[in-house]
Amino acid sequence: METRSRELQAAEYLEKHRIKELVSYLTSALLFFRPEKPREYLISLLERLTIAKATGVAFPFFMDNSNVVSMFEMMDSSNRGTISFVQYKEALKTLGLCTEDEDLEDDGHRITLDQFKDEVNKRIKDICEKTKGKDYESYQTATGLLLLH
């Protein structure tokens, strides 16, 4: 009976703190990136998660250029080559690159694909630099130099 109670407590603890999801994410990232120094890489990921939690910015998704282009194209359903500022801000939030209360300046112009890619890349770089650049190169390599083209 006591064993069952301990198992239940352990399961509840893991669920409450979302440990299974965290371990799964860390394992997936290791297998995807295959860093030279896995322990340092894991520490870097945990530091980024800490920064994301402290700043209110969601942890960014790992995406490649085609994912960003697809996102832009879905928002630009009329194929005008631009999206509205509201769409742009919502996309940054979805990617975890913008907080809900961040005050982005709307200059009244529509956003082009190149502008969108440049801003996503800049924000990813800023987040990586907050971790002292430890994983910026591997992040870029693994995402196919996400938006530098």
C-alpha positions, 0 to 999 in steps of 0.5 A, a space after each residue: 500500500 505504501 509503495 502505491 502511494 509513493 508511486 502516485 506521489 512520484 507521478 503527481 510530482 512529475 506531472 505537476 512540474 512537467 518533468 516528462 515534457 522537459 526531459 523529452 524536449 531536452 532529449 529531442 534537442 540533443 538528438 537533433 543538434 548532436 552538440 560536441 559537448 552535450 552537457 554544456 549544451 543542455 545547461 545552455 538550453 536550461 539557461 534559455 528556458 530560465 531567461 524565457 520564464 524570467 522575461 515572459 518571452 516564450 521559448 522559441 520554436 526550432 524552425 527552418 526557413 521553409 517554416 517561416 516562409 509557410 507561416 508568412 504565406 498563410 498570413 498573406 492569403 491574398 499573395 500581396 507579398 505583405 502582411 499587416 502589422 497585427 499579423 506580424 505581431 501575432 506571428 512573433 508571439 506564436 514563435 515565442 519571440 515577442 511578449 504579450 505586452 511588448 510595445 512594437 511600433 507600428 509605422 503604418 507600413 505593411 511587412 514584407 517577407 524579407 522584413 519578417 525574416 530579418 526580424 525573426 532572425 534578429 530576435 533569435 540572435 538576441 535570445 541566444 546572446 542572452 545565453 552568452 552565445 553558447 548555442 547561437 552557432 549550433 542553433 543557426 546550423 541546425 535551423 539551416 541558417 534560419 533567415 540569414 538568406 
